[in-house]
Amino acid sequence: MAERFLGIDTSNYRTSAAVYEADTGVWHNAGGLLTVPEGAIGLRQSDALFQHTVRLHEKIAALPTGEVRAIGVSTRPRAVEGSYMPCFLAGESVARSAAHLLSVPLFPLSHQQGHIAAAAFSAGRLALLDAPLLAWHLSGGTSELLYVTPGDDGLPVCTCIGGTTDLAAGQLIDRTGALLGLPFPSGAALDQLASDAQPERGYRPKVADCHFSLSGMQNQVEAKSKTASPAQLARFALETVANAVVKATEQARARYDCPILCAGGVMASEIIRARMRAAFGAAVWSATPVLSGDNAVGAAVLAARLYERKRS
């Protein structure tokens, strides 16, 4: 009988539940974006928590049935003191209740740790989690360059060593999408639009000690929107983010000679991924687009690893 592990993630914009079979590597993720009012570029936490509460049981019901050995659940954005968002309470409540009723171990983890695990698993390189690595977590609310090491508890220890000092990459992309009338979140639509554009250098933000600012880039995007086609504007925004990411990674690699892992919804962009491959070749690994965004597969994979660690 396959050993199944349940993962749950209730982030700010997606409800996700997943089952992972550790012995076969087969996974199933049931997820869906939360409803954001037309024209809005965000969602209040109270609204996100309500939608998760209403929808999570539907996602779990869509998964294959069978005995579950353990449950992994994201309970906070990052594994650092003070990291908290109410939306994660929906998943944690269900996970704790299920673990109690099923008499199985519960493994709390952070949303960021889940992203890192999903990316390593998706790339076919789970062994990356067993040694130091550099990892990008680029999403709607986070743009961090991380130095990741194996923790004593079996979970990845993520130390932020770079990234944005203000506006997140996903926020810049979503605001560009809003200018173009694209749905929120705009990453996938913007990337598709940009694929029809001519080569574009983008703007080159100043990067110092692996850190950069993107707040001024919104002004650059707004100025360019007056003369550029929608496709060219989309390409400009994505190449601008890629410029900052590549430069910061180059600076980090001068200090840490280790593999690079790309995680988070923004890293689903083929334009950004191509730039990273061109710059770092075989040293860089990325999640597939389907596991770049928010999902519960990383939580289920980590639950399997922690369960095996506890059993041995």
N, C-alpha and C positions, 0 to 999 in steps of 0.2 A: 504494500500500500504506500502511495506517495506521501511524503511528509510535507504537509501544507502549512504555510505561514500567512497570517492575515496582516495587512498593512492598512493604516488609515491616516489620511492627511486632509485637514480642513483649513486650507490657506485662505488668503484674503479674496481670491477670485476663482477657486476651483474646489469642488467637493470630490474627493477621490478615495476609493477603496480598492485593494488589490489582493490577490492570492498568488503566492510564489511557491513552486515546488522545488525544494532544494536539490533533490536527487536527479531531476530531469532538466532543471533550468527553465521550465515552462512557467510563464506568468500570464495573469489576466488582470487588467486594470479597468475599472469602471469609474469614469470620471465625467464631470461636466462643469462648464463655466457657470458662475453665478450670474444672475441677471443684473445688468448695469443699465440704468435709464439712458435712453438715446441722447447722445450729445455729451454725456458725463464722462469724466476720465478718472473715476474713482468710485468707491463704495464705502459708506459708513460701516464701522465695525458692528454696530447693532444690527444693521441690515444683513451683513455677511453671516453673522452668528445665526440669525433667524433662518436664512435660506439653507445653511448647512443642516440645521436641526430638522427642517422639513424634508430635505433630500437625501440625507446620508443613508437612511434605511433602504432607499431605492437602489443606491449604488451597491450596497452589500448584497441585496437580494439578486442583483444581476450577476454575481460571481458564482463559479462552480461550487457545488456543495461537497462536503467531505470533512473528515476530522482535521482540526486545526491544532498544531503543536504549540504555537506561541503567537503573540500579537505584538506588533510594533506600531507605535502611534506618535506622531509629532505633537508635542505639547507647547512649543514655543518657537519663535522664529530662529533664534540662534542659541547655542549652548554657552551663553555668557550671562553674568549676573544682571538682572533687570530687564532681560529680554522677555517681552510679554505682549500678546495680542489676544483679545477675547475670542476671536473666531476659532482658535484652537481648542477651546473648551468643548465645542460640540463633538469633535472627534475623541477627545480624551474621555469624556463622560461615557460614550458608547463603548470605547475600548476597555475601560476599567470594569464596566458592568459585564461585558462579554467574557473577559478573562476570569472574573469571579465565578460566573455561572458555568463556564467550561472547565474550571480548575486548571488553567494553563498559565504559564508565565506571561507577564506584561512587561514590555521593554519601552519606556518612554525615551524619546529622542527629539532632536530639534529638526525643524523643517530644512535647515541648511544641511545637516548631516544626511537627511534623506536624499536631498539633491545630489550630494557628492556620491553616495552609494549607488543611486540610480544611474548616474553618468558612468561610473566605473563598471557596473554590471552591463549596461547597454553597450559599452565599448568592448566587452568581452575581456575586461582586464580587472576583475575584482581583486587580484593580487596587488594592484596599486595601493589598496588600502592598508597593506601590511608594511609599508615603508614610507618615508617622507615623500611628499609631492607638492607641487604648486597647483592650486585649483582656482578657477574663476567661478564665482556665483553671480551671474548677471541675470537680473529679473526686473519685474516692474518696480520693486521697492528696494532692491539690493544690488550694489555693484561693488563687490569686494574681491580682491586678490588675496587668497589664503595660503598660508603655509600649513599643510595638513600632516599630522603625525598620528600613529596608532596610539590610542589611549589605553591606560591601564584597565579601564572598564570594557574595552573592546570596541568602543565607539571612536570615530575620527575626532581628533582634537584640531579645531580650526582656528588658527591665529591670523587675524587680519593684518596684512603687511602692506596693503595698497588698495587702490580703487578710487572711486569718486569721493570728493570732499563735500559735495552738495547734492546736485540733481542726479538721480539714478539713471543708468542707461535706458532702462525700460520707460522711465518717465519722459525722457527726451523723444523716444520712439513713439510713445502714445500721443504726445503733444504734436508731433509731426503728423501722425495719423489723423488727429482731430482737425488740423489745418486742411487736410485733404478729404475730410468727410468719411474716413474709414471707420469701421466698427472698433469698439474697445473690447479687449486689448488689441492693439494694432500691429503687433510684430509680424504675424504671418502674412497679413495683407500687404504690409509695407515691403516685406522681402520679395513677395511675388511681383509687386509693382516695380521694384528696383531692378528686377531681372531683365526688364525691357529697356533699361537706360544705357546710355553710352558710358564707357569707363569714366570714373569720377574720382578725383583725389580726395575730396572732402576737406574739411577744416582740420588742422593739426593742433589740438589742444596742447598746452604746455604740460609736460609730465616731469615731476621731480620726486625722487625717492619713491617711485611706483605710485604716486598719487597725482590726481588731476581733477580739474573742475569742469563740469558740463553745464553749469547754469548759464554762462555766457553763450553757449552753443545754441540755446533756444533763440537768441536774438539773431544769430547767423542763419538759422533755418528760416525764421520769419522774413528776414531780408531777402533770402534767395527765393522764397516762395513767390515773390512779386515778378520774377522774370523766368524762373525755371518751370519746365513741364512737371506734372505730378510724378512721373517716373524718375526724372532727374533729381527732384527734391528728395524722394525716398532714398535714392542711391547716395545722395550727399549726406543725409542723416546717418545712414548705416556705415558709410565709409569713415565718417567722423568718429563714431564710436569705435570702429575697428582701429583707427589710427591711435587712439588713446590706449586701447587694450594691448595692442602689439607692443607699443613703446614701453608701457609699464611692465609687461612680461619680460622684455629684453633686459630691463633694469633688474628685475627680480632674479633672472637666470644668471646674472653676473655674481649674485650672492649665493644662490641655491642651485646646484647642479643636479636637478632631479626632473622627473617627468611632469608634464602639464596636463591637467584635466579640465575640460570645459563643461560647465553645468549651468542650468537655469534657462528660462524661456527665451531670453535674448540670444543665447547661444544656439538656438535653433536656426538662426539666420545663416543661410548658405554663404552669403557675402562675408560675414564675419568669420565663419569657419574656414572659408577658403583663404582668407588673409592669414589666419593662424597657421594653417598647413603650409602656406608659402614661406612663412617666417621661421617655423620651427620643425617642419618635416615630421620625422618619425617620433620626435619627442612629445608631440601633442596628441591627446586622445579626447574624443568628444562623444557625448551621448547622441543617439539617433534623435532626430527631431521629435518623435513621439514621446521620448522619455527625457527630453530637455526641459519641458515645461513642468508645472506642478503635477505630481503624481504620487501614488502610494506605494509604488513598486520598491522604491528605495527603503521605505519603512519596513516592508515585508522581507526584503533581502537582509537588512540589518538584524531583524528579529531572528532569522534563520542562523546567521553567524553567531549571534549572542546565545542562542539556544544551544548550539553545538559546543560553544565555549563553556557554557555552564554544565553541560552533560559530561564533557571530558574532564 
